[in-house]
């Protein structure tokens, strides 16, 4: 798993690629922790390049949502069977905003 961080349209975008499982979830959590310490107004976690999302990865997303609270808006980009299906099946799409593209996630923050 690899992660990259960029700033785009006022949001911090964390792009994740590869497999997010029990072995890699702690690294994802560390990346997110470092971002949240900077108190961004908006964080988009882009999972569109993730080929496998295990329950450990979903737990990291839930913990991120809880830790961010009201200070950082969270959105997730997930499209395809490896990511969006699991998020919808577990109703996590009801916990945080899930978009099919990065552009849609950015537009969601602009429309607030």
Buried (B, 14 or more C-beta within 10 A) or exposed (E): BEBEBEEEBEBBBBBBBEBBBEEBBEBBBEBBEEBBEEEBEBBBBBBBBBEBBBEBBBEBBEBBBEBBEEEBBBBBBBBEEBBBEBBEEBEBBEBBBBBEEBEBBBEBBEEE
